[in-house]
Amino acid sequence: MFDSLKERFENIFAGLRGKGKLSEEDINLALREVRRALLEADVNYKVVKDVVEAIRTRATGQQVLESITPSQLIFTIVYEELIKIMGEAPAPLVILPKPPTVYMMVGLQGSGKTTTTVKIARRMSKGHKPLVVACDLRRPAAVDQLRVLAEKANIPFFGPEAGETDPVAVARRSRAYAESHLCDMILLDTAGRLQMDDELMRELESMKEATAPTEILLVVDSMTGQEAVNVAGTFHERLGLTGVVLTKLDGDARGGPSLAVRASTGVPIKLAGCGEKTEDLEVFDARRMAQRIIGMGDMEGLLEKVQSATSDADIERMTESLKKNRFTLEDMLMQLQQIKKLGPLEKVLEMLPIPGASKVLKNADIDPKRMKQSEAIILSMTLKERRNPEIIKGSRRKRIAQGSGTSVQMVNQVLAQYEQMKGMMKTFGKMSGGKGGFKMPPGMGGMMKGKRGFFR
């Protein structure tokens, strides 16, 4: 998502670089491109107007600082204004000190509401015992869908009795079920519609009155476009929303809803769905989102991914390898498997702060099959070969190629990559302090451990 918007912003900032002083014409041209970029991203035109005027006021009302270039000043102003319209700080979900905490999920049909309900339940299961409740009794198979997803995520489920058609009654009865099963959190998956209608809103208003929800969360499909603002406005007017959850942020949506919903309604965006799996849900952070939009990457998000993909045992093993100045094909295999856990490689690379990254990635030939083939090649080796790669000669390379379903040429490429990585690890290992004792390279200590470390 945001690929086209990111590319447009990169072009805008590239056009300003090298200018010692910005003229009024330069600023007007840049603002024209900013306006066009936001409108093409499906941002509501009223929001675009406010943002552009805010940037104009700040850009023409400030003196250019000696320590930064004019392009850096515009860059900073655009970044800060994007943060303002999306929300200054993450807004956490409210949890009542006295259970049960009730979350009422609302939205149009097809927005991903049922899946998001289970995603939130799974996220909150760390420290709580959530119960998902099927209150969508109109859409065919909606109850079964929620039940299946809940079972896969190991989340308690409550649904209607045979022939029951009143979703408000189901919601009421869920409280007693939650109490008897020691569930301190209830998530109500309500019915959606293909379009807004008064019947839907009256049903939701009745459910709100009957359950007194702690949070009323609107699930919005990021691919909806400007209509998302109208939907959010209507739901907020009738129900009093407390938060928004964006879905399908991993798709090719232009990103307008995330840049406009909060600015138009004042309702904070609390969570964002970034995949189809039940664990693919993250806290919406305006600063990190703004960084990605204008090409600054998302290093904090990348570090979190790496931390979640790496175990303490892996850290100990890699640290020992560094201490002993040793790097084997087993270590290389471990690193390949860790990279696979991070998700699609192109999504990981997008999080790196590389200038012009969107253009590079657009033309790059990123083939995830190559990583799988490299893994298969190493797994086709014997334990002795992995620990002593120097013994892998002609006949062994042919056998490994046959065993992995690849070619000798590909085996040679993997071994060449291994030699390159081995050289890098030797450089780290030779960095010592005192009488030859091992010492982490500058910055590596913080990368290998600690709360913000590269590895946990």
C-alpha positions as CSV (number, residue, x, y, z in Angstrom):
1,M,0.0,0.0,0.0
2,F,1.0,3.7,-0.4
3,D,3.4,2.7,-3.3
4,S,2.2,5.4,-5.7
5,L,1.9,8.0,-2.9
6,K,5.4,7.2,-1.7
7,E,6.8,7.5,-5.2
8,R,5.1,10.8,-5.7
9,F,6.5,12.2,-2.5
10,E,10.0,11.0,-3.4
11,N,9.8,12.8,-6.7
12,I,8.6,16.0,-5.0
13,F,11.5,16.0,-2.5
14,A,14.0,15.1,-5.2
15,G,13.0,18.1,-7.2
16,L,13.7,20.4,-4.2
17,R,17.1,19.0,-3.4
18,G,20.0,21.1,-4.5
19,K,18.2,24.4,-4.2
20,G,20.0,26.8,-2.0
21,K,16.8,28.9,-1.5
22,L,13.2,28.1,-2.2
23,S,11.2,30.7,-4.2
24,E,7.5,31.2,-3.8
25,E,7.2,29.5,-7.2
26,D,9.1,26.4,-5.9
27,I,6.8,26.1,-2.9
28,N,3.7,26.5,-5.0
29,L,4.9,23.8,-7.4
30,A,5.7,21.5,-4.6
31,L,2.3,22.1,-2.9
32,R,0.6,21.5,-6.2
33,E,2.3,18.1,-6.5
34,V,1.5,17.3,-2.8
35,R,-2.2,18.1,-3.5
36,R,-2.2,15.9,-6.6
37,A,-0.5,13.0,-4.8
38,L,-3.0,13.1,-1.9
39,L,-6.0,13.3,-4.2
40,E,-4.7,10.4,-6.3
41,A,-4.4,8.4,-3.0
42,D,-8.1,8.9,-2.5
43,V,-7.8,11.2,0.4
44,N,-10.9,13.3,1.0
45,Y,-10.6,16.6,-0.8
46,K,-11.5,18.7,2.3
47,V,-8.7,17.0,4.2
48,V,-6.3,17.6,1.3
49,K,-7.2,21.3,1.3
50,D,-6.5,21.6,5.0
51,V,-3.2,19.8,4.8
52,V,-1.9,21.8,1.9
53,E,-2.9,25.1,3.5
54,A,-1.1,24.0,6.7
55,I,2.0,23.2,4.8
56,R,1.9,26.5,2.9
57,T,1.5,28.5,6.1
58,R,4.5,26.8,7.8
59,A,6.7,26.7,4.7
60,T,6.3,30.4,3.9
61,G,6.1,31.6,7.5
62,Q,9.5,30.1,8.6
63,Q,13.0,31.2,7.9
64,V,15.2,28.5,6.5
65,L,17.5,27.2,9.2
66,E,21.2,27.3,8.5
67,S,21.6,23.7,9.7
68,I,19.2,22.2,7.1
69,T,18.4,22.7,3.4
70,P,15.1,24.1,2.2
71,S,14.1,20.7,0.9
72,Q,14.7,19.2,4.4
73,L,12.5,21.9,5.8
74,I,9.7,21.0,3.4
75,F,10.3,17.3,4.1
76,T,10.0,17.9,7.8
77,I,6.8,20.0,7.5
78,V,5.1,17.4,5.3
79,Y,6.1,14.6,7.7
80,E,4.7,16.5,10.7
81,E,1.4,17.4,9.0
82,L,0.9,13.8,7.9
83,I,1.2,12.8,11.6
84,K,-1.3,15.4,12.6
85,I,-4.0,14.2,10.3
86,M,-3.5,10.5,11.2
87,G,-3.1,11.0,15.0
88,E,-0.2,12.2,17.2
89,A,0.2,9.0,19.2
90,P,-1.1,5.4,19.2
91,A,-4.5,5.0,20.8
92,P,-4.6,1.8,22.9
93,L,-7.8,-0.2,23.4
94,V,-9.5,0.5,26.6
95,I,-9.7,-2.4,29.2
96,L,-12.0,-2.0,32.2
97,P,-10.5,-2.8,35.6
98,K,-13.7,-4.7,36.4
99,P,-14.6,-7.3,33.8
100,P,-16.1,-7.9,31.4
101,T,-14.7,-5.5,28.8
102,V,-17.0,-5.5,25.8
103,Y,-15.9,-4.6,22.2
104,M,-18.6,-4.1,19.7
105,M,-17.3,-4.6,16.1
106,V,-19.3,-2.7,13.4
107,G,-18.8,-2.0,9.7
108,L,-20.1,-2.7,6.2
109,Q,-20.2,-6.2,4.8
110,G,-16.9,-7.3,3.3
111,S,-14.8,-5.0,5.4
112,G,-13.1,-7.9,7.2
113,K,-15.1,-7.5,10.4
114,T,-15.3,-11.2,11.4
115,T,-11.6,-11.9,10.8
116,T,-10.7,-8.7,12.6
117,T,-12.8,-9.8,15.6
118,V,-10.7,-12.9,16.0
119,K,-7.5,-11.0,15.3
120,I,-8.2,-8.7,18.2
121,A,-9.2,-11.6,20.4
122,R,-6.0,-13.4,19.7
123,R,-4.0,-10.2,20.4
124,M,-5.8,-9.7,23.7
125,S,-5.4,-13.3,24.7
126,K,-2.0,-12.5,26.0
127,G,-3.0,-11.6,29.6
128,H,-6.8,-11.9,29.1
129,K,-9.4,-14.5,28.2
130,P,-11.6,-13.1,25.3
131,L,-14.8,-14.6,24.1
132,V,-16.0,-14.0,20.5
133,V,-19.7,-13.8,20.0
134,A,-21.5,-14.4,16.7
135,C,-24.1,-11.6,16.4
136,D,-24.3,-11.6,12.6
137,L,-27.4,-13.8,12.0
138,R,-28.1,-12.5,8.5
139,R,-25.1,-13.3,6.4
140,P,-25.0,-16.9,5.4
141,A,-22.3,-18.9,7.1
142,A,-21.2,-15.9,9.2
143,V,-21.6,-17.8,12.4
144,D,-19.7,-20.8,11.1
145,Q,-16.9,-18.6,9.8
146,L,-16.4,-17.0,13.2
147,R,-16.6,-20.4,14.9
148,V,-13.9,-21.9,12.6
149,L,-11.6,-18.9,13.0
150,A,-12.0,-18.9,16.7
151,E,-11.2,-22.7,17.0
152,K,-8.0,-22.2,14.9
153,A,-6.9,-19.4,17.1
154,N,-7.9,-21.3,20.3
155,I,-10.4,-18.6,21.3
156,P,-13.7,-19.3,23.2
157,F,-16.8,-19.0,21.0
158,F,-20.4,-18.2,21.7
159,G,-23.2,-18.3,19.1
160,P,-27.0,-18.4,18.7
161,E,-29.2,-21.4,19.5
162,A,-30.8,-23.3,16.7
163,G,-33.3,-21.1,14.9
164,E,-32.5,-18.0,17.0
165,T,-32.8,-14.8,14.9
166,D,-32.4,-12.0,17.5
167,P,-28.7,-10.8,17.6
168,V,-29.4,-8.5,20.6
169,A,-30.6,-11.5,22.7
170,V,-27.4,-13.4,21.7
171,A,-25.3,-10.5,22.9
172,R,-27.2,-10.3,26.2
173,R,-26.8,-14.0,26.9
174,S,-23.1,-13.9,26.1
175,R,-22.4,-12.0,29.3
176,A,-23.6,-14.9,31.5
177,Y,-21.6,-17.4,29.4
178,A,-18.5,-15.3,29.7
179,E,-18.9,-15.1,33.5
180,S,-19.4,-18.9,33.8
181,H,-16.4,-19.6,31.7
182,L,-14.1,-17.0,33.3
183,C,-13.9,-14.8,30.2
184,D,-13.0,-11.2,31.1
185,M,-13.5,-9.8,27.6
186,I,-16.3,-10.1,25.1
187,L,-16.1,-9.2,21.3
188,L,-19.4,-8.9,19.5
189,D,-19.2,-9.6,15.8
190,T,-22.2,-7.7,14.4
191,A,-24.0,-7.9,11.1
192,G,-22.9,-5.7,8.2
193,R,-24.6,-4.5,5.0
194,L,-23.5,-3.8,1.5
195,Q,-24.6,-0.2,2.1
196,M,-25.8,1.9,4.9
197,D,-29.4,1.5,5.9
198,D,-31.6,2.5,8.8
199,E,-32.5,-1.0,9.8
200,L,-28.8,-1.9,10.4
201,M,-28.2,1.2,12.5
202,R,-31.4,0.6,14.7
203,E,-30.2,-3.0,15.4
204,L,-26.7,-1.7,16.4
205,E,-28.2,1.0,18.6
206,S,-30.3,-1.6,20.4
207,M,-27.2,-3.8,20.9
208,K,-25.3,-0.8,22.2
209,E,-28.0,-0.1,24.7
210,A,-28.3,-3.7,25.8
211,T,-24.5,-4.4,26.2
212,A,-23.0,-1.0,27.1
213,P,-19.8,-1.7,25.1
214,T,-16.5,-0.4,26.3
215,E,-15.3,0.2,22.8
216,I,-17.3,0.5,19.5
217,L,-14.8,-0.2,16.8
218,L,-15.5,0.5,13.1
219,V,-13.8,-1.9,10.7
220,V,-12.9,-0.1,7.5
221,D,-11.6,-1.7,4.3
222,S,-8.5,0.4,3.1
223,M,-9.6,-0.2,-0.5
224,T,-12.9,1.6,0.0
225,G,-11.6,5.0,-1.0
226,Q,-13.3,8.2,-0.1
227,E,-16.5,6.4,0.8
228,A,-14.8,5.3,3.9
229,V,-15.1,8.8,5.3
230,N,-18.8,8.9,4.7
231,V,-19.3,5.4,6.3
232,A,-17.2,6.5,9.4
233,G,-19.2,9.7,9.7
234,T,-22.6,7.9,9.6
235,F,-21.6,5.2,12.1
236,H,-20.0,7.8,14.4
237,E,-23.1,10.0,14.3
238,R,-25.5,7.1,15.2
239,L,-23.3,5.0,17.6
240,G,-20.5,7.2,18.9
241,L,-17.4,5.3,17.7
242,T,-14.4,5.0,20.0
243,G,-12.0,3.7,17.4
244,V,-11.3,2.6,13.8
245,V,-9.6,-0.6,12.6
246,L,-8.1,-0.5,9.1
247,T,-8.0,-3.7,7.1
248,K,-6.1,-4.9,4.0
249,L,-3.1,-2.5,4.5
250,D,-0.9,-5.2,2.9
251,G,-2.8,-4.8,-0.4
252,D,-2.5,-2.4,-3.2
253,A,-4.9,0.2,-1.7
254,R,-4.0,3.8,-2.3
255,G,-4.3,4.6,1.4
256,G,-6.8,7.4,1.5
257,P,-8.9,6.1,4.4
258,S,-5.9,6.1,6.8
259,L,-5.1,9.6,5.9
260,A,-8.7,10.9,6.1
261,V,-10.8,9.0,8.6
262,R,-9.4,10.5,11.7
263,A,-9.1,14.0,10.3
264,S,-12.7,13.9,9.1
265,T,-14.4,12.3,12.1
266,G,-12.0,12.8,15.0
267,V,-12.1,9.1,15.8
268,P,-8.7,7.6,16.3
269,I,-7.3,4.7,14.2
270,K,-6.4,2.1,16.8
271,L,-5.4,-1.0,14.9
272,A,-4.4,-2.0,11.3
273,G,-4.7,-5.4,9.7
274,C,-1.7,-6.2,7.5
275,G,-2.3,-9.8,6.4
276,E,-4.8,-12.7,6.3
277,K,-3.5,-14.6,9.3
278,T,-5.0,-14.1,12.7
279,E,-1.7,-12.7,14.0
280,D,-1.4,-10.1,11.3
281,L,-2.7,-7.2,13.3
282,E,-0.7,-4.2,14.6
283,V,-1.1,-1.0,16.6
284,F,-1.6,1.9,14.2
285,D,1.2,4.3,14.7
286,A,0.9,7.6,12.8
287,R,4.6,8.4,13.0
288,R,5.7,5.1,11.6
289,M,3.0,5.2,8.9
290,A,4.1,8.7,7.9
291,Q,7.7,7.6,7.8
292,R,6.8,4.9,5.3
293,I,4.7,7.2,3.2
294,I,7.5,9.7,2.6
295,G,10.2,7.1,2.2
296,M,11.8,7.1,5.6
297,G,11.1,3.3,6.1
298,D,10.0,1.8,9.3
299,M,13.0,0.5,11.2
300,E,11.1,0.2,14.5
301,G,8.6,-2.1,12.8
302,L,11.3,-4.1,11.2
303,L,13.1,-4.6,14.5
304,E,9.9,-5.8,16.1
305,K,9.5,-8.3,13.2
306,V,13.0,-9.5,13.7
307,Q,12.6,-9.8,17.5
308,S,9.4,-11.9,17.1
309,A,11.2,-14.2,14.6
310,T,14.2,-14.8,16.7
311,S,14.5,-17.1,19.7
312,D,17.0,-16.7,22.6
313,A,18.6,-20.0,21.6
314,D,19.3,-18.6,18.2
315,I,20.9,-15.5,19.7
316,E,23.1,-17.6,22.0
317,R,24.2,-19.8,19.0
318,M,25.1,-16.8,16.8
319,T,26.9,-15.1,19.7
320,E,29.0,-18.2,20.3
321,S,29.8,-18.4,16.6
322,L,31.0,-14.8,16.7
323,K,33.1,-15.5,19.8
324,K,34.7,-18.5,18.2
325,N,35.2,-16.8,14.9
326,R,33.2,-19.5,13.3
327,F,30.4,-19.4,10.8
328,T,29.0,-22.6,9.2
329,L,26.3,-23.5,6.7
330,E,24.1,-24.4,9.7
331,D,24.3,-20.7,10.8
332,M,23.5,-19.6,7.3
333,L,20.4,-21.9,7.3
334,M,19.3,-20.5,10.6
335,Q,19.5,-17.0,9.2
336,L,17.5,-18.0,6.0
337,Q,14.8,-19.5,8.2
338,Q,14.6,-16.3,10.3
339,I,14.2,-14.2,7.2
340,K,11.3,-16.4,6.0
341,K,9.5,-15.7,9.3
342,L,9.6,-12.0,8.6
343,G,7.1,-12.3,5.7
344,P,7.3,-11.4,2.0
345,L,10.8,-10.0,1.3
346,E,9.5,-7.0,-0.7
347,K,7.5,-5.9,2.4
348,V,10.5,-6.2,4.6
349,L,12.7,-4.2,2.2
350,E,10.0,-1.5,2.1
351,M,10.6,-0.9,5.8
352,L,14.3,0.0,5.2
353,P,15.0,3.8,5.0
354,I,16.4,3.6,1.4
355,P,15.9,6.8,-0.7
356,G,14.0,6.0,-3.9
357,A,13.1,2.5,-2.5
358,S,9.8,2.4,-4.2
359,K,11.4,2.8,-7.6
360,V,14.1,0.2,-6.8
361,L,11.6,-2.3,-5.5
362,K,9.3,-1.7,-8.5
363,N,12.1,-2.7,-10.9
364,A,13.6,-5.4,-8.7
365,D,13.3,-9.0,-9.4
366,I,12.5,-10.4,-6.0
367,D,12.1,-14.1,-6.2
368,P,11.1,-15.9,-2.9
369,K,11.7,-19.2,-4.7
370,R,15.5,-18.6,-4.6
371,M,15.4,-18.5,-0.8
372,K,13.5,-21.7,-0.7
373,Q,16.0,-23.3,-3.1
374,S,18.9,-22.1,-1.0
375,E,17.3,-23.7,2.1
376,A,16.7,-26.9,0.2
377,I,20.3,-27.1,-0.9
378,I,21.7,-26.7,2.6
379,L,19.1,-29.3,3.9
380,S,20.3,-31.7,1.3
381,M,23.8,-31.7,2.8
382,T,25.0,-34.0,5.5
383,L,25.7,-32.7,8.9
384,K,29.4,-33.1,8.3
385,E,29.2,-31.1,5.1
386,R,27.2,-28.2,6.7
387,R,29.8,-27.9,9.5
388,N,32.8,-28.4,7.1
389,P,31.8,-26.8,3.7
390,E,35.4,-27.0,2.5
391,I,34.9,-30.8,1.8
392,I,32.1,-30.1,-0.7
393,K,33.8,-30.9,-4.0
394,G,32.5,-31.9,-7.4
395,S,30.8,-35.2,-6.7
396,R,29.3,-33.9,-3.5
397,R,27.9,-30.8,-5.2
398,K,26.3,-33.0,-7.9
399,R,24.7,-35.2,-5.2
400,I,23.4,-32.1,-3.3
401,A,22.0,-30.6,-6.5
402,Q,20.1,-33.9,-7.3
403,G,18.9,-34.1,-3.7
404,S,17.5,-30.6,-3.6
405,G,16.1,-30.6,-7.1
406,T,18.3,-27.8,-8.3
407,S,21.5,-27.6,-10.4
408,V,25.2,-27.7,-9.6
409,Q,25.4,-24.0,-10.7
410,M,22.9,-23.1,-8.0
411,V,24.8,-25.1,-5.4
412,N,27.9,-23.2,-6.4
413,Q,26.0,-19.9,-5.9
414,V,24.9,-20.8,-2.4
415,L,28.4,-21.8,-1.4
416,A,29.7,-18.5,-2.9
417,Q,27.1,-16.6,-0.8
418,Y,28.2,-18.5,2.2
419,E,31.8,-17.5,1.7
420,Q,30.8,-13.8,1.5
421,M,28.8,-14.1,4.7
422,K,31.6,-16.0,6.4
423,G,34.0,-13.1,5.5
424,M,31.6,-10.6,7.1
425,M,31.3,-12.7,10.3
426,K,35.1,-13.1,10.5
427,T,35.4,-9.3,10.4
428,F,33.0,-9.0,13.4
429,G,34.8,-11.8,15.3
430,K,38.2,-10.2,14.9
431,M,37.0,-7.0,16.6
432,S,38.4,-7.6,20.0
433,G,39.2,-5.6,23.1
434,G,42.0,-6.0,25.7
435,K,43.9,-9.3,25.4
436,G,42.0,-10.7,22.5
437,G,38.7,-11.1,24.3
438,F,35.6,-10.9,22.2
439,K,34.0,-7.5,21.8
440,M,30.9,-6.6,19.9
441,P,31.4,-4.2,17.0
442,P,30.2,-0.6,17.5
443,G,26.4,-0.7,17.7
444,M,26.2,-4.5,17.5
445,G,25.6,-4.8,21.3
446,G,22.4,-2.8,21.0
447,M,21.4,-4.8,17.9
448,M,21.9,-8.1,19.6
449,K,20.1,-7.6,22.8
450,G,17.9,-5.1,24.8
451,K,14.4,-3.9,24.5
452,R,15.1,-2.0,21.3
453,G,17.7,-4.5,20.1
454,F,17.9,-6.1,16.7
455,F,17.5,-9.5,18.5
456,R,15.8,-9.9,21.8
